[in-house]
Amino acid sequence: MSRREAREEAAHRYADAGWHVFPAEPGGKKPATLHGFLDGTTDHKEIEQWWRSDPRLNVAVATGAPGPDVLDVDKHKDGDGFAAFNQLKRAGLVRDPMAIVRTPSGGFHAYYKGTNQRNGHVPGVYVDYRSQGGYVVAPPSRIAGRTYEVAHKQPSADTFDWPAAKQVLDPQPERQPYKPPERAGDRPQDLSHLPGWLASQPEGNRNHGLFWASCRAAEAGDTATLDSLASAARAAGLDDREIDRTIASAQQTAGRETSRSFEHSAARVPSAAAQPDPQAEAREAGALLTWPASGPIKACQRLTGPHGSHLIPEMRI
């Protein structure tokens, strides 16, 4: 067998750790497959076919269990997320990531044990969270001539509590416990209009529409409408694999939403008291050991930004 190029080798390494991978366009972040992260796989034959067809393809990893969760601290011309990250550090929410990856923008990705949390974004603080339904471009991918580089790595089973982080970065009034809508005569809500609504969606919005409508049907326990939505999606041009995965994801999401009644977010994050699996931790950390780390992030290392330098706290090396 011919020697693997570095990005193909990385994709195989991530797959060995149980992370679902797929190709992104050469030199960019846009998925190079039709369905993006939904095409993520651990199948080595499929991975080989992708990268043998074009070794320049970047490597993308689907986030959320069984893959990693990733805190994305970004850097732009008009600002960066370093101050927000330090705020989370002071609040005791950063814990020990399995890896810190420097990104081409000058920011970094903090990799954590994957959970079933949702993606998240707080406007204006340059910090995003990637979990279920998201993805990140991973080392050794390159954008604009700059490489995603592993700066620090270690076995770790720590998770990141995004809802708690969001409350620190963007405090909101306490929500009242969720109450389902009143139903006249105790009759279930009529969702029969949803398949027709889905069929009217333009190309590019159909998958999102299927997910939203399926969540509503799953919350109501309306399996007949779920079947009708699948038929409408198929008629609109979505393939069976995409339809099945989208509806299954909606059912899981609806199940979590209806069971928790907005209870504290810690219930959605694996308990720190859970027994660690050292072998699993080592496999995941090992997925990022293909390239030598570019050096540890030392205590109070300064990263220069447009408004002066910022401190990145020590990561317990």
C-alpha beads as a LAMMPS data file, in Angstrom:
LAMMPS data file: protein, C-alpha beads

317 atoms
316 bonds

1 atom types
1 bond types

-500.0 500.0 xlo xhi
-500.0 500.0 ylo yhi
-500.0 500.0 zlo zhi

Masses

1 110.0

Atoms # bond

1 1 1 0.000 0.000 0.000
2 1 1 1.329 3.463 -0.841
3 1 1 2.344 5.832 1.917
4 1 1 -0.509 7.866 3.365
5 1 1 -0.401 11.638 3.094
6 1 1 -0.517 13.438 6.479
7 1 1 -4.179 14.455 6.317
8 1 1 -5.323 10.983 5.326
9 1 1 -3.213 9.523 8.142
10 1 1 -4.880 11.943 10.558
11 1 1 -8.356 10.959 9.385
12 1 1 -7.570 7.276 10.023
13 1 1 -6.191 8.126 13.450
14 1 1 -9.345 10.029 14.413
15 1 1 -11.499 7.141 13.148
16 1 1 -9.507 4.718 15.328
17 1 1 -10.504 6.861 18.313
18 1 1 -14.181 6.480 17.341
19 1 1 -14.525 10.007 15.944
20 1 1 -16.563 10.392 12.759
21 1 1 -14.551 12.161 10.067
22 1 1 -15.282 13.584 6.627
23 1 1 -13.385 15.753 4.139
24 1 1 -13.517 19.531 3.904
25 1 1 -12.553 21.495 0.812
26 1 1 -8.817 22.010 0.231
27 1 1 -7.660 25.133 2.026
28 1 1 -11.083 25.752 3.577
29 1 1 -13.730 24.726 6.093
30 1 1 -16.673 23.924 3.815
31 1 1 -17.591 20.204 3.721
32 1 1 -16.515 18.418 0.554
33 1 1 -19.401 15.921 0.801
34 1 1 -23.052 16.450 -0.011
35 1 1 -24.381 16.124 3.544
36 1 1 -21.488 17.494 5.560
37 1 1 -21.110 16.108 9.071
38 1 1 -23.920 13.628 8.402
39 1 1 -21.476 11.851 6.077
40 1 1 -18.933 11.456 8.887
41 1 1 -17.650 7.907 9.230
42 1 1 -15.111 5.660 10.933
43 1 1 -14.969 3.370 7.885
44 1 1 -11.320 3.215 6.812
45 1 1 -12.144 2.192 3.238
46 1 1 -14.369 5.220 2.724
47 1 1 -11.754 7.481 4.316
48 1 1 -9.101 6.064 2.005
49 1 1 -11.286 6.664 -1.056
50 1 1 -11.859 10.311 -0.103
51 1 1 -8.232 11.231 0.463
52 1 1 -6.815 9.120 -2.352
53 1 1 -9.125 11.050 -4.681
54 1 1 -7.636 14.334 -3.441
55 1 1 -4.865 14.334 -0.790
56 1 1 -5.268 18.109 -0.380
57 1 1 -8.646 17.711 1.346
58 1 1 -8.766 19.092 4.867
59 1 1 -9.908 16.866 7.741
60 1 1 -13.180 17.601 9.548
61 1 1 -14.433 15.876 12.694
62 1 1 -18.116 15.630 13.669
63 1 1 -18.489 16.985 17.199
64 1 1 -20.591 15.648 20.061
65 1 1 -20.463 12.091 21.370
66 1 1 -18.943 9.802 20.163
67 1 1 -16.666 12.573 18.884
68 1 1 -15.246 15.413 20.974
69 1 1 -16.893 18.622 22.139
70 1 1 -14.865 21.682 21.160
71 1 1 -14.745 25.165 22.658
72 1 1 -13.772 27.505 19.802
73 1 1 -11.980 30.654 20.978
74 1 1 -11.754 32.770 17.861
75 1 1 -9.734 35.798 16.800
76 1 1 -10.871 38.422 14.287
77 1 1 -9.730 41.862 13.222
78 1 1 -12.390 43.451 15.425
79 1 1 -11.831 41.329 18.543
80 1 1 -11.067 37.928 20.056
81 1 1 -12.355 35.456 22.628
82 1 1 -9.344 35.435 24.977
83 1 1 -10.984 37.654 27.611
84 1 1 -14.122 35.482 27.579
85 1 1 -12.012 32.337 27.927
86 1 1 -10.211 33.823 30.929
87 1 1 -13.580 34.733 32.428
88 1 1 -14.672 31.088 32.111
89 1 1 -11.362 30.004 33.642
90 1 1 -11.945 32.227 36.682
91 1 1 -15.447 30.774 37.011
92 1 1 -13.952 27.263 37.247
93 1 1 -15.569 26.057 34.022
94 1 1 -12.526 25.342 31.840
95 1 1 -11.283 22.161 33.594
96 1 1 -8.763 19.961 31.708
97 1 1 -9.217 19.631 27.926
98 1 1 -7.710 16.607 26.207
99 1 1 -6.071 18.950 23.695
100 1 1 -5.483 22.581 22.794
101 1 1 -5.202 23.188 19.049
102 1 1 -3.941 26.476 17.621
103 1 1 -6.106 27.578 14.698
104 1 1 -5.073 29.521 11.567
105 1 1 -6.963 32.619 12.762
106 1 1 -4.679 32.935 15.803
107 1 1 -7.289 31.538 18.194
108 1 1 -7.532 28.004 19.515
109 1 1 -9.793 24.978 19.956
110 1 1 -10.117 23.270 23.352
111 1 1 -11.108 19.602 22.893
112 1 1 -13.232 17.906 25.587
113 1 1 -14.904 14.552 26.043
114 1 1 -17.969 14.491 23.798
115 1 1 -21.486 14.925 25.202
116 1 1 -25.032 15.282 23.853
117 1 1 -25.168 19.047 24.344
118 1 1 -26.139 21.352 21.515
119 1 1 -23.980 23.764 19.576
120 1 1 -23.805 27.197 21.131
121 1 1 -22.878 30.792 20.345
122 1 1 -22.744 33.981 22.415
123 1 1 -22.797 37.113 20.225
124 1 1 -19.949 39.551 20.641
125 1 1 -17.549 37.441 22.744
126 1 1 -15.927 35.390 19.937
127 1 1 -16.503 32.063 21.664
128 1 1 -18.527 29.217 20.130
129 1 1 -19.278 25.686 21.254
130 1 1 -19.376 22.668 18.965
131 1 1 -21.221 19.547 20.067
132 1 1 -24.127 17.572 18.565
133 1 1 -24.880 18.696 15.017
134 1 1 -21.562 20.478 14.525
135 1 1 -18.030 19.905 13.313
136 1 1 -14.536 21.367 13.422
137 1 1 -11.623 21.330 11.000
138 1 1 -8.813 19.400 12.695
139 1 1 -5.001 19.062 12.526
140 1 1 -3.065 18.976 10.255
141 1 1 -5.491 20.817 7.970
142 1 1 -4.361 24.079 6.411
143 1 1 -6.191 27.327 5.628
144 1 1 -4.553 30.270 3.859
145 1 1 -1.176 28.601 4.278
146 1 1 -1.566 28.216 8.040
147 1 1 -1.876 24.876 9.824
148 1 1 -4.078 23.668 12.680
149 1 1 -1.408 22.702 15.249
150 1 1 -1.574 20.683 18.470
151 1 1 -0.185 22.940 21.219
152 1 1 -0.940 20.681 24.189
153 1 1 -2.421 17.221 24.726
154 1 1 -3.187 14.869 27.602
155 1 1 -5.580 11.997 28.414
156 1 1 -8.697 13.523 29.986
157 1 1 -12.334 12.570 30.519
158 1 1 -13.368 16.106 31.511
159 1 1 -16.434 17.598 29.840
160 1 1 -17.417 21.203 29.299
161 1 1 -20.691 22.626 30.647
162 1 1 -21.761 24.977 27.860
163 1 1 -25.078 26.141 29.399
164 1 1 -23.197 27.182 32.558
165 1 1 -20.554 28.930 30.425
166 1 1 -23.231 30.753 28.463
167 1 1 -24.821 31.954 31.697
168 1 1 -21.445 33.382 32.778
169 1 1 -20.801 35.093 29.435
170 1 1 -24.371 36.223 28.790
171 1 1 -26.428 36.132 32.026
172 1 1 -30.150 35.649 31.513
173 1 1 -33.080 35.893 33.947
174 1 1 -33.957 32.564 35.529
175 1 1 -36.470 30.669 33.423
176 1 1 -39.671 29.296 34.819
177 1 1 -40.163 25.509 34.554
178 1 1 -41.461 24.519 31.151
179 1 1 -45.177 23.769 30.901
180 1 1 -46.623 22.111 27.798
181 1 1 -49.308 24.132 25.984
182 1 1 -52.858 23.654 27.100
183 1 1 -54.771 21.330 24.781
184 1 1 -58.467 21.919 24.301
185 1 1 -60.426 18.866 25.362
186 1 1 -57.130 17.088 26.070
187 1 1 -56.804 16.443 22.347
188 1 1 -53.349 16.232 20.773
189 1 1 -52.130 19.150 18.685
190 1 1 -52.914 18.918 14.975
191 1 1 -49.627 18.732 13.082
192 1 1 -51.032 17.570 9.765
193 1 1 -49.902 20.792 8.053
194 1 1 -46.199 20.100 8.651
195 1 1 -45.560 17.758 5.669
196 1 1 -47.036 20.322 3.279
197 1 1 -44.953 23.067 4.875
198 1 1 -41.815 20.955 4.492
199 1 1 -42.560 20.280 0.823
200 1 1 -42.737 24.048 0.199
201 1 1 -39.220 24.709 1.545
202 1 1 -36.588 25.807 -0.994
203 1 1 -33.496 23.732 -1.691
204 1 1 -30.893 24.312 1.004
205 1 1 -33.467 24.634 3.792
206 1 1 -35.125 21.227 3.533
207 1 1 -32.883 19.358 5.953
208 1 1 -33.238 22.098 8.581
209 1 1 -36.978 22.137 7.983
210 1 1 -37.203 18.355 8.353
211 1 1 -35.323 18.516 11.666
212 1 1 -37.542 21.313 13.055
213 1 1 -40.797 19.677 11.979
214 1 1 -39.675 16.252 13.237
215 1 1 -38.884 17.771 16.650
216 1 1 -42.439 19.120 16.848
217 1 1 -43.935 15.753 15.858
218 1 1 -41.674 13.814 18.234
219 1 1 -42.555 16.134 21.131
220 1 1 -46.223 15.392 20.449
221 1 1 -45.599 11.660 20.060
222 1 1 -47.145 11.851 16.584
223 1 1 -45.533 8.973 14.684
224 1 1 -47.978 9.280 11.788
225 1 1 -46.769 12.813 11.090
226 1 1 -43.154 11.609 11.316
227 1 1 -43.921 9.074 8.573
228 1 1 -45.569 11.771 6.466
229 1 1 -42.587 14.074 6.971
230 1 1 -40.251 11.319 5.775
231 1 1 -42.340 10.887 2.626
232 1 1 -42.429 14.643 2.002
233 1 1 -38.651 14.892 2.466
234 1 1 -38.092 11.993 0.070
235 1 1 -40.318 13.644 -2.545
236 1 1 -38.367 16.897 -2.066
237 1 1 -35.116 15.161 -2.990
238 1 1 -33.524 14.161 0.331
239 1 1 -32.119 10.629 0.388
240 1 1 -33.233 7.930 2.818
241 1 1 -29.993 7.936 4.809
242 1 1 -30.185 11.679 5.443
243 1 1 -33.899 11.480 6.290
244 1 1 -33.421 8.623 8.782
245 1 1 -30.512 10.311 10.554
246 1 1 -32.274 13.682 10.741
247 1 1 -35.495 12.218 12.160
248 1 1 -33.541 10.062 14.652
249 1 1 -31.620 13.145 15.801
250 1 1 -34.885 15.070 16.206
251 1 1 -36.390 12.259 18.277
252 1 1 -33.364 12.244 20.579
253 1 1 -33.476 16.023 20.915
254 1 1 -37.208 16.058 21.639
255 1 1 -36.772 13.311 24.227
256 1 1 -34.154 15.329 26.087
257 1 1 -36.170 18.542 25.933
258 1 1 -39.406 17.093 27.250
259 1 1 -37.742 15.147 30.067
260 1 1 -35.595 17.810 31.654
261 1 1 -38.048 20.744 32.078
262 1 1 -35.178 23.187 31.993
263 1 1 -33.451 21.589 34.986
264 1 1 -29.881 22.611 35.766
265 1 1 -27.556 22.018 32.869
266 1 1 -25.263 19.760 34.898
267 1 1 -27.788 16.980 34.371
268 1 1 -26.854 16.977 30.699
269 1 1 -23.130 16.726 31.355
270 1 1 -21.540 13.458 32.530
271 1 1 -20.874 13.527 36.243
272 1 1 -17.320 14.138 37.356
273 1 1 -17.852 11.230 39.738
274 1 1 -18.316 8.809 36.837
275 1 1 -15.633 6.145 36.660
276 1 1 -12.981 7.136 34.090
277 1 1 -11.949 4.823 31.283
278 1 1 -8.181 5.319 30.980
279 1 1 -7.959 3.294 27.768
280 1 1 -10.688 5.360 26.069
281 1 1 -9.070 8.589 27.275
282 1 1 -5.715 7.493 25.905
283 1 1 -7.254 6.567 22.532
284 1 1 -8.881 9.979 22.161
285 1 1 -5.789 11.884 23.250
286 1 1 -3.738 9.612 20.988
287 1 1 -5.820 10.683 18.011
288 1 1 -4.032 14.021 18.255
289 1 1 -0.549 12.582 18.755
290 1 1 0.244 12.163 15.071
291 1 1 2.278 15.369 15.048
292 1 1 4.639 16.654 17.746
293 1 1 2.997 19.345 19.827
294 1 1 4.238 22.779 18.884
295 1 1 4.995 23.434 22.534
296 1 1 3.036 23.624 25.788
297 1 1 0.872 26.616 26.565
298 1 1 2.705 27.868 29.613
299 1 1 1.184 29.681 32.545
300 1 1 0.229 33.229 31.534
301 1 1 1.511 32.833 27.970
302 1 1 0.719 36.020 26.084
303 1 1 -1.020 35.850 22.728
304 1 1 -0.943 39.157 20.898
305 1 1 -4.258 40.519 19.667
306 1 1 -5.335 43.740 17.977
307 1 1 -5.911 45.428 21.332
308 1 1 -2.746 44.288 23.099
309 1 1 -1.734 41.005 24.663
310 1 1 -4.046 38.593 26.500
311 1 1 -3.301 35.933 29.055
312 1 1 -4.086 32.285 28.417
313 1 1 -4.226 30.467 31.790
314 1 1 -2.136 27.370 32.424
315 1 1 -3.635 24.068 31.234
316 1 1 -2.107 21.827 33.942
317 1 1 0.576 20.273 31.814

Bonds

1 1 1 2
2 1 2 3
3 1 3 4
4 1 4 5
5 1 5 6
6 1 6 7
7 1 7 8
8 1 8 9
9 1 9 10
10 1 10 11
11 1 11 12
12 1 12 13
13 1 13 14
14 1 14 15
15 1 15 16
16 1 16 17
17 1 17 18
18 1 18 19
19 1 19 20
20 1 20 21
21 1 21 22
22 1 22 23
23 1 23 24
24 1 24 25
25 1 25 26
26 1 26 27
27 1 27 28
28 1 28 29
29 1 29 30
30 1 30 31
31 1 31 32
32 1 32 33
33 1 33 34
34 1 34 35
35 1 35 36
36 1 36 37
37 1 37 38
38 1 38 39
39 1 39 40
40 1 40 41
41 1 41 42
42 1 42 43
43 1 43 44
44 1 44 45
45 1 45 46
46 1 46 47
47 1 47 48
48 1 48 49
49 1 49 50
50 1 50 51
51 1 51 52
52 1 52 53
53 1 53 54
54 1 54 55
55 1 55 56
56 1 56 57
57 1 57 58
58 1 58 59
59 1 59 60
60 1 60 61
61 1 61 62
62 1 62 63
63 1 63 64
64 1 64 65
65 1 65 66
66 1 66 67
67 1 67 68
68 1 68 69
69 1 69 70
70 1 70 71
71 1 71 72
72 1 72 73
73 1 73 74
74 1 74 75
75 1 75 76
76 1 76 77
77 1 77 78
78 1 78 79
79 1 79 80
80 1 80 81
81 1 81 82
82 1 82 83
83 1 83 84
84 1 84 85
85 1 85 86
86 1 86 87
87 1 87 88
88 1 88 89
89 1 89 90
90 1 90 91
91 1 91 92
92 1 92 93
93 1 93 94
94 1 94 95
95 1 95 96
96 1 96 97
97 1 97 98
98 1 98 99
99 1 99 100
100 1 100 101
101 1 101 102
102 1 102 103
103 1 103 104
104 1 104 105
105 1 105 106
106 1 106 107
107 1 107 108
108 1 108 109
109 1 109 110
110 1 110 111
111 1 111 112
112 1 112 113
113 1 113 114
114 1 114 115
115 1 115 116
116 1 116 117
117 1 117 118
118 1 118 119
119 1 119 120
120 1 120 121
121 1 121 122
122 1 122 123
123 1 123 124
124 1 124 125
125 1 125 126
126 1 126 127
127 1 127 128
128 1 128 129
129 1 129 130
130 1 130 131
131 1 131 132
132 1 132 133
133 1 133 134
134 1 134 135
135 1 135 136
136 1 136 137
137 1 137 138
138 1 138 139
139 1 139 140
140 1 140 141
141 1 141 142
142 1 142 143
143 1 143 144
144 1 144 145
145 1 145 146
146 1 146 147
147 1 147 148
148 1 148 149
149 1 149 150
150 1 150 151
151 1 151 152
152 1 152 153
153 1 153 154
154 1 154 155
155 1 155 156
156 1 156 157
157 1 157 158
158 1 158 159
159 1 159 160
160 1 160 161
161 1 161 162
162 1 162 163
163 1 163 164
164 1 164 165
165 1 165 166
166 1 166 167
167 1 167 168
168 1 168 169
169 1 169 170
170 1 170 171
171 1 171 172
172 1 172 173
173 1 173 174
174 1 174 175
175 1 175 176
176 1 176 177
177 1 177 178
178 1 178 179
179 1 179 180
180 1 180 181
181 1 181 182
182 1 182 183
183 1 183 184
184 1 184 185
185 1 185 186
186 1 186 187
187 1 187 188
188 1 188 189
189 1 189 190
190 1 190 191
191 1 191 192
192 1 192 193
193 1 193 194
194 1 194 195
195 1 195 196
196 1 196 197
197 1 197 198
198 1 198 199
199 1 199 200
200 1 200 201
201 1 201 202
202 1 202 203
203 1 203 204
204 1 204 205
205 1 205 206
206 1 206 207
207 1 207 208
208 1 208 209
209 1 209 210
210 1 210 211
211 1 211 212
212 1 212 213
213 1 213 214
214 1 214 215
215 1 215 216
216 1 216 217
217 1 217 218
218 1 218 219
219 1 219 220
220 1 220 221
221 1 221 222
222 1 222 223
223 1 223 224
224 1 224 225
225 1 225 226
226 1 226 227
227 1 227 228
228 1 228 229
229 1 229 230
230 1 230 231
231 1 231 232
232 1 232 233
233 1 233 234
234 1 234 235
235 1 235 236
236 1 236 237
237 1 237 238
238 1 238 239
239 1 239 240
240 1 240 241
241 1 241 242
242 1 242 243
243 1 243 244
244 1 244 245
245 1 245 246
246 1 246 247
247 1 247 248
248 1 248 249
249 1 249 250
250 1 250 251
251 1 251 252
252 1 252 253
253 1 253 254
254 1 254 255
255 1 255 256
256 1 256 257
257 1 257 258
258 1 258 259
259 1 259 260
260 1 260 261
261 1 261 262
262 1 262 263
263 1 263 264
264 1 264 265
265 1 265 266
266 1 266 267
267 1 267 268
268 1 268 269
269 1 269 270
270 1 270 271
271 1 271 272
272 1 272 273
273 1 273 274
274 1 274 275
275 1 275 276
276 1 276 277
277 1 277 278
278 1 278 279
279 1 279 280
280 1 280 281
281 1 281 282
282 1 282 283
283 1 283 284
284 1 284 285
285 1 285 286
286 1 286 287
287 1 287 288
288 1 288 289
289 1 289 290
290 1 290 291
291 1 291 292
292 1 292 293
293 1 293 294
294 1 294 295
295 1 295 296
296 1 296 297
297 1 297 298
298 1 298 299
299 1 299 300
300 1 300 301
301 1 301 302
302 1 302 303
303 1 303 304
304 1 304 305
305 1 305 306
306 1 306 307
307 1 307 308
308 1 308 309
309 1 309 310
310 1 310 311
311 1 311 312
312 1 312 313
313 1 313 314
314 1 314 315
315 1 315 316
316 1 316 317
